[in-house]
Amino acid sequence: MRGAAREGGPYRDPPIVPTRGCAIRGVGQSTRIVAGAPMNEVIAIGNGGAIDGVYIGDLACDATGKAAYGISLNIVGTTGNYKGESDAVTRLDDLWIYTPTKDGIIYQGADTQATVTSRVRVRQAGNIGFNVLASDNVFVACEATTADATGQHGFYVGSANCHFHACKAWYFRGYGWHIKGSRNSFMGCEAQDTRLHGWYIEYDKNTFNGCMADTAAMYDVGGTAGTSDGFYFVPGTLTTLTGCMAFDRKPAGKPAQQRYGFNIPTTLKDGGLFVANTGWDNTAGTVNIR
């Protein structure tokens, strides 16, 4: 496999650009694609053109602070897709992505759709762990952290009709989750140890089930006690929040830091959309209704 780390040294060519139907598969973390020179991304899927059926799995993609992105998906067009598929149908599975100067993975392009990203761990991203700008994709058991000084959000969701299951954002100087899209579903996902809100939901028409917020305004990532909430909803007329938890666990013997567990507009409560949620040890209370 071109680009795999080996005794001769790290990868120094331009980004790896998979061809249609290509599978790049390692044997676990011992298979490493390591950036050895400045480049925009280590792996570029689509590169602004049409492609389908790419699989990347079972390996480490290490940007080493030289590449802006670990993996970039930018798929535009469907000409040539197998049996006329209308989506790119990319698969990313069992990956370790390390130290990009910007995002761990960025999803963009009108046809970066039907992508399934599973069991991917992004570590120490310079900006965002998973930057989701493309619609109609699925994420399962993914997690992210960002760099201590520059990192922002774990997941930025600026798209529609995506599904997130058992994904976790932890240790961030921005938001754990920044939601700026609609018709997205979040099930069993978590934000932990964030400087700003664990969940910052700017757009309406999303659904949250069994999600968690743990210790926003966290001192260890530059937070100030009593300034950030577990869940902060800007709108709320067609968004549902069911069976979620928001708490401050008082790590390392510190006093509570997270302000409200849930900071919601009146319309969420009055519309019966805020159901069976709980929290504890928040500095100003579990629920604030604006």
C-alpha positions as CSV (number, residue, x, y, z in Angstrom):
1,M,0.0,0.0,0.0
2,R,1.5,3.3,-1.1
3,G,2.1,5.6,1.9
4,A,2.3,3.1,4.7
5,A,4.9,3.9,7.3
6,R,7.9,1.6,7.1
7,E,11.6,1.6,8.0
8,G,12.5,3.9,5.1
9,G,10.6,6.9,6.7
10,P,7.3,8.7,6.6
11,Y,5.1,9.5,3.5
12,R,6.3,12.7,1.7
13,D,4.4,12.7,-1.6
14,P,1.2,14.7,-2.3
15,P,-2.0,13.3,-0.6
16,I,-3.1,9.8,-1.3
17,V,-6.0,10.0,-3.7
18,P,-7.9,6.7,-3.8
19,T,-9.4,5.6,-7.1
20,R,-13.0,4.5,-7.7
21,G,-13.8,1.3,-5.7
22,C,-10.4,1.4,-3.9
23,A,-9.8,-0.3,-0.6
24,I,-6.9,0.7,1.6
25,R,-6.8,-1.6,4.5
26,G,-4.2,-2.2,7.2
27,V,-3.8,-4.7,10.0
28,G,-4.5,-2.3,12.9
29,Q,-2.6,0.5,14.5
30,S,0.7,-1.0,13.3
31,T,-0.2,0.0,9.8
32,R,0.5,3.8,9.7
33,I,0.3,6.4,7.0
34,V,2.5,9.2,8.4
35,A,2.8,12.7,6.9
36,G,6.5,13.6,6.6
37,A,6.0,16.9,4.8
38,P,3.5,19.7,4.7
39,M,0.3,18.8,2.7
40,N,-3.4,19.7,2.7
41,E,-4.6,16.3,3.7
42,V,-3.1,12.8,4.1
43,I,-5.9,11.1,2.3
44,A,-8.1,12.9,-0.2
45,I,-11.3,11.0,-1.2
46,G,-13.0,12.5,-4.3
47,N,-10.7,15.5,-4.6
48,G,-13.7,17.5,-5.9
49,G,-14.8,15.0,-8.5
50,A,-17.0,11.9,-8.8
51,I,-16.0,8.7,-7.1
52,D,-17.8,5.8,-5.3
53,G,-17.1,2.7,-3.3
54,V,-14.0,3.8,-1.4
55,Y,-13.1,1.9,1.8
56,I,-10.4,3.0,4.3
57,G,-10.0,0.9,7.4
58,D,-7.9,-0.7,10.1
59,L,-5.0,1.7,10.2
60,A,-3.5,4.9,11.7
61,C,-3.5,8.1,9.7
62,D,-1.0,10.5,11.4
63,A,-0.9,14.0,10.1
64,T,2.1,14.7,12.5
65,G,1.2,18.4,12.6
66,K,2.1,18.8,9.0
67,A,-1.2,18.0,7.2
68,A,-4.2,20.3,7.6
69,Y,-6.6,17.3,7.5
70,G,-6.3,13.7,8.3
71,I,-8.9,12.7,5.7
72,S,-10.8,15.0,3.4
73,L,-14.0,13.8,1.6
74,N,-15.0,16.1,-1.2
75,I,-17.1,14.2,-3.7
76,V,-19.0,16.1,-6.5
77,G,-20.7,14.2,-9.2
78,T,-22.0,10.6,-9.7
79,T,-21.0,9.9,-13.3
80,G,-19.5,6.4,-13.5
81,N,-20.8,5.2,-10.2
82,Y,-21.4,1.4,-10.0
83,K,-25.0,0.6,-11.3
84,G,-25.7,4.3,-11.4
85,E,-25.6,4.8,-7.6
86,S,-26.7,8.3,-6.6
87,D,-24.4,8.5,-3.7
88,A,-20.6,7.9,-3.1
89,V,-21.1,5.1,-0.5
90,T,-17.8,5.6,1.2
91,R,-16.8,3.5,4.3
92,L,-14.3,4.6,7.0
93,D,-13.8,2.1,9.7
94,D,-11.5,1.3,12.7
95,L,-9.2,4.3,12.1
96,W,-6.9,6.3,14.4
97,I,-6.3,9.9,13.2
98,Y,-3.7,12.0,14.9
99,T,-2.6,15.6,15.1
100,P,-4.0,17.4,12.0
101,T,-3.5,21.2,12.1
102,K,-7.2,21.7,11.2
103,D,-9.7,18.9,11.2
104,G,-9.5,15.1,11.7
105,I,-12.0,14.4,9.0
106,I,-13.9,16.9,6.9
107,Y,-17.0,15.9,4.9
108,Q,-18.0,18.2,2.1
109,G,-19.2,18.1,-1.5
110,A,-22.7,17.6,-2.8
111,D,-22.3,13.8,-3.3
112,T,-20.4,12.9,-0.1
113,Q,-23.5,10.9,0.9
114,A,-24.3,7.4,2.2
115,T,-20.9,7.5,4.0
116,V,-20.7,5.3,7.1
117,T,-18.0,6.3,9.5
118,S,-17.5,3.8,12.4
119,R,-15.0,3.2,15.2
120,V,-12.9,6.2,14.2
121,R,-10.9,8.0,16.9
122,V,-9.5,11.5,16.2
123,R,-6.9,12.8,18.6
124,Q,-5.5,16.3,19.1
125,A,-7.1,18.0,16.1
126,G,-6.0,21.6,15.6
127,N,-9.6,22.8,14.9
128,I,-12.5,20.3,14.7
129,G,-12.5,16.5,15.2
130,F,-15.3,15.7,12.7
131,N,-16.4,18.6,10.5
132,V,-19.6,17.4,8.9
133,L,-20.7,19.7,6.1
134,A,-22.3,16.9,3.9
135,S,-25.8,15.5,4.3
136,D,-27.2,12.0,4.6
137,N,-24.4,10.2,6.4
138,V,-24.1,7.9,9.4
139,F,-21.6,7.9,12.3
140,V,-21.2,5.0,14.8
141,A,-19.0,4.8,17.9
142,C,-16.7,7.7,16.9
143,E,-14.8,10.0,19.2
144,A,-12.6,13.1,19.1
145,T,-10.4,15.4,21.1
146,T,-8.6,18.5,20.0
147,A,-5.2,20.1,20.6
148,D,-4.8,21.9,24.0
149,A,-4.1,25.4,22.7
150,T,-6.0,25.7,19.3
151,G,-8.7,23.0,19.3
152,Q,-12.3,24.0,19.0
153,H,-15.2,21.5,18.7
154,G,-15.4,17.8,18.7
155,F,-18.2,17.5,16.1
156,Y,-19.4,20.4,14.0
157,V,-22.7,19.4,12.2
158,G,-23.5,21.9,9.6
159,S,-25.6,19.5,7.4
160,A,-28.9,17.7,7.4
161,N,-30.3,14.1,7.8
162,C,-27.2,12.7,9.5
163,H,-27.3,10.0,12.2
164,F,-25.0,9.8,15.1
165,H,-24.9,6.8,17.4
166,A,-22.7,6.3,20.5
167,C,-20.3,9.0,19.5
168,K,-18.3,11.1,22.0
169,A,-16.6,14.5,22.1
170,W,-14.2,15.0,25.0
171,Y,-11.6,17.5,26.2
172,F,-12.3,20.6,24.1
173,R,-11.6,24.3,24.3
174,G,-14.8,25.0,22.2
175,Y,-18.1,23.1,22.2
176,G,-18.3,19.3,22.4
177,W,-21.0,19.4,19.7
178,H,-21.9,22.4,17.6
179,I,-25.2,21.7,15.7
180,K,-25.9,24.1,12.9
181,G,-28.1,21.8,10.7
182,S,-31.6,20.3,10.9
183,R,-33.2,16.8,10.6
184,N,-30.3,15.1,12.4
185,S,-30.6,12.3,14.9
186,F,-28.4,11.9,18.0
187,M,-28.7,8.7,20.0
188,G,-26.5,7.8,23.0
189,C,-23.9,10.5,22.3
190,E,-21.8,12.4,24.8
191,A,-19.9,15.6,25.5
192,Q,-17.4,15.6,28.3
193,D,-14.9,18.1,29.7
194,T,-15.5,21.2,27.5
195,R,-14.6,24.9,28.0
196,L,-17.9,26.0,26.3
197,H,-21.3,24.3,26.2
198,G,-21.2,20.6,25.9
199,W,-23.9,20.8,23.3
200,Y,-24.6,24.0,21.5
201,I,-27.7,23.6,19.3
202,E,-28.3,26.6,17.0
203,Y,-30.8,25.0,14.6
204,D,-34.2,23.5,15.2
205,K,-35.7,20.2,13.9
206,N,-33.3,17.7,15.4
207,T,-33.8,14.8,17.8
208,F,-31.7,13.8,20.9
209,N,-32.3,10.6,22.7
210,G,-30.3,9.3,25.7
211,C,-27.5,11.8,25.2
212,M,-25.1,13.0,27.9
213,A,-23.3,16.2,28.9
214,D,-20.5,15.8,31.5
215,T,-18.7,18.9,33.0
216,A,-18.9,21.9,30.7
217,A,-16.9,25.0,31.8
218,M,-14.1,22.5,32.7
219,Y,-11.1,24.2,34.4
220,D,-8.6,21.9,32.8
221,V,-9.4,23.2,29.3
222,G,-9.6,26.8,30.2
223,G,-13.2,26.9,31.4
224,T,-14.6,29.3,34.0
225,A,-17.0,27.7,36.5
226,G,-20.7,28.7,36.1
227,T,-20.4,30.0,32.5
228,S,-21.3,27.1,30.2
229,D,-24.1,24.6,30.1
230,G,-24.4,20.9,29.4
231,F,-27.1,21.5,26.6
232,Y,-27.8,25.0,25.3
233,F,-30.7,25.2,22.8
234,V,-31.0,28.4,20.8
235,P,-34.3,27.5,19.1
236,G,-36.8,24.9,20.0
237,T,-40.3,24.4,18.5
238,L,-39.7,21.1,16.6
239,T,-36.7,19.6,18.4
240,T,-37.1,16.7,20.8
241,L,-35.0,15.9,23.9
242,T,-35.8,12.6,25.6
243,G,-34.0,10.7,28.4
244,C,-30.9,12.8,28.4
245,M,-28.5,13.5,31.3
246,A,-26.4,16.6,32.2
247,F,-24.2,16.6,35.2
248,D,-20.9,17.9,36.7
249,R,-18.9,15.1,38.2
250,K,-16.6,17.5,40.1
251,P,-13.3,16.0,38.8
252,A,-10.2,15.9,40.9
253,G,-12.0,17.2,43.9
254,K,-12.9,20.5,42.2
255,P,-16.2,22.2,42.9
256,A,-18.9,21.9,40.3
257,Q,-18.2,23.9,37.1
258,Q,-21.1,23.2,34.7
259,R,-23.8,26.0,35.0
260,Y,-27.1,24.5,33.9
261,G,-27.6,21.0,32.8
262,F,-30.2,22.1,30.2
263,N,-30.7,25.7,29.1
264,I,-33.8,25.6,26.9
265,P,-36.4,28.0,25.4
266,T,-39.9,28.0,26.8
267,T,-41.2,26.5,23.6
268,L,-39.4,23.2,24.3
269,K,-41.1,22.7,27.6
270,D,-44.5,24.1,26.6
271,G,-44.6,21.9,23.5
272,G,-44.0,18.7,25.5
273,L,-40.7,18.2,23.7
274,F,-38.5,18.1,26.8
275,V,-39.2,14.7,28.4
276,A,-37.6,12.5,31.2
277,N,-34.3,14.3,31.3
278,T,-32.2,14.6,34.5
279,G,-29.0,16.0,35.9
280,W,-27.1,16.8,39.1
281,D,-24.4,18.9,40.7
282,N,-24.8,21.8,38.2
283,T,-23.8,25.2,39.7
284,A,-27.1,26.9,38.9
285,G,-29.5,24.0,38.6
286,T,-30.5,21.2,36.3
287,V,-32.9,23.2,34.0
288,N,-33.1,26.8,33.0
289,I,-36.1,27.8,31.0
290,R,-35.8,31.1,29.0
